[in-house]
Amino acid sequence: MKDKPSTVFYADLTWEEIREAAREGIVILLPVGSTEQHGPHLPLKVDWLCASEVCRRAAELVAGKALVMPTVYYGFQEHTMDFPGTISIRDEHFIDYVYDICKSLVHHGFKKLIIVNGHGSNIPNLDLVMRRVNNYHPDAMCALVSWWDLVFRVGNRKEAMARLRESEFPGGMSHACELETSVLLYLEPSLVRMDKAVKEVPPKTSEFIWGDLMVGAWNSPVHTVDLTSRSTKTGISGDPTVARADKGKAWLETAAENLARFILEWKERPIKPRIDHH
């Protein structure tokens, strides 16, 4: 952008600078998280903090090719409401709210959007948001990614990142786990109460239903979501006792680097004309 302020944040710009950013084809990053319990050892802000940090670091890596939207701090998590602190937005309201953000961006001329998710149960709802944008606004394109999938599932460092893991698979990385605790130890160690971290890995009782963030939050053959209080006493699903800040740093930086690579690819991806065959 001409005479652009040194910022990666959408909300730091003026309306004239936003108009110029849209004209230049800047990619928009929308971090979406949640405010919910993360066991007795982690703060409520884990999910939105991780998504926001990955977006910020990726935008800085691509130097003027992406802008980070204000974070969506609340998500869909009725299943964790048995634990104090959790804020849950009803699915239909959540979908409409995030879609309206995206629709506004398209209205202002932005063509390429990336929703960066930080909470597992947001995924089916954000998938619908992404589909709405792409189906109802054929001159724009929206993509959806959960930040942990940028650590273990893409890039030439995915094997090295997997080798850092010490918790059991599956189940050691699910919620308030080795992954999230390690990242918080890196980002905000003063908020982590490691003396209260305990291992609570729900036993794998089915070949059809299991969970682990290393292979994606929805990657078992059969998907279901139960009330969290039925499967864990502490709100933890995984093993945070093996978390370390150096692992968190490596995992977070890898996610940001891979998101930066995707931003550059997404920015250049052509939007082909729609063809009506009636």
Buried (B, 14 or more C-beta within 10 A) or exposed (E): BEEEEEBBBBEEBEEEBBBBBBEEEBBBBBBBBBBBBBBBBBBBBBBBBBBBBBBBBBBBBBEBBBBBBEBBBBBBBBBBBEBEEBBBBEBEEBBBBBBEBBBEBBEEBBBBBBBBBBBBBBBBBBBBBBEBBBEEBEEBBBBBBBBBBBBBBBBEBBEEBEEBBBBBBBBBBBBBBBBBBBBBBBBBEEBBEEEEBBBBBBEBEEEEEBBBBBBBBBBBEEEEEEEBEEBBEBBBBBBBBBBBBEBBBBBBBBBBBBBBBBBBEBBEEEEEEEEEEE
